[in-house]
Amino acid sequence: MPHSRSKIEGTLDEERRLFYVAITRASAKFDAQLRLGRKKYGQLLPCHPSPFLKELPDELVEDAAPCQPARRRLDGKGLFSAIP
């Protein structure tokens, strides 16, 4: 968030409102995760954190340790061949 078209269409305030609604609907804790990249039309594109995160009060934000990359899935043959 915000959507890339929101600056062009002038709906940045609406995107900010939706972000606020999303985090205030969390009952106890809100976790946000950042992907390093995503594929679009077969090309890997970098991802950037939402600028709205910078608007949150520092005392309410806790940075977590970076997650480990997901392990690659083995195909069925590789999975069963690993069983002793």
C-alpha positions in Angstrom: 0.0 0.0 0.0 -0.5 2.5 -1.5 -1.4 1.2 -4.9 0.8 2.6 -7.7 -2.1 4.4 -9.4 -3.2 6.2 -6.2 -0.7 9.1 -6.8 -1.9 9.5 -10.4 -5.6 9.3 -9.5 -5.3 11.4 -6.4 -6.6 8.7 -4.0 -3.6 8.6 -1.7 -5.7 9.8 1.3 -8.2 6.9 0.7 -5.3 4.4 0.6 -4.1 5.8 3.9 -7.6 5.4 5.4 -7.7 1.8 4.2 -4.3 1.1 5.8 -5.5 2.6 9.1 -8.7 0.5 9.0 -6.7 -2.6 8.3 -4.3 -2.2 11.2 -7.0 -1.0 13.7 -9.1 -4.1 12.9 -6.4 -6.3 14.4 -7.6 -7.5 17.7 -4.3 -7.8 19.5 -1.4 -7.6 17.1 -0.8 -6.6 13.6 2.1 -8.2 11.7 3.3 -6.8 8.4 5.8 -8.7 6.3 8.0 -7.3 3.4 8.9 -9.4 0.5 12.2 -8.7 -1.1 10.8 -9.2 -4.6 7.9 -10.4 -6.7 7.5 -11.7 -10.2 5.5 -9.8 -12.7 5.3 -11.2 -16.3 8.2 -13.5 -15.5 10.5 -10.7 -14.4 11.7 -10.3 -10.8 10.8 -6.8 -9.4 12.0 -5.4 -6.0 9.4 -4.6 -3.3 9.5 -1.6 -1.1 7.9 -1.0 2.3 4.8 1.1 2.4 5.4 4.8 3.2 2.5 4.6 5.5 4.6 2.5 7.9 6.8 5.6 8.6 3.7 7.4 9.8 3.1 5.0 12.7 4.4 6.1 16.1 7.8 4.6 16.9 6.6 3.3 20.3 4.1 1.0 18.5 6.5 -0.5 16.0 8.7 -3.4 16.7 11.2 -4.6 14.1 11.5 -8.4 14.0 14.5 -10.4 13.0 14.7 -11.1 9.3 12.9 -14.2 8.2 14.9 -17.1 6.6 14.1 -17.7 2.9 11.6 -20.4 2.3 13.2 -23.8 1.4 12.7 -25.0 -2.1 10.1 -27.8 -2.4 11.4 -31.1 -3.6 9.6 -32.9 -6.3 7.9 -36.2 -5.2 10.8 -38.4 -6.2 13.3 -36.2 -4.3 11.1 -36.2 -1.2 10.8 -40.0 -1.1 14.4 -40.7 -2.0 15.4 -38.7 1.1 13.6 -41.1 3.4 16.0 -43.7 4.9 
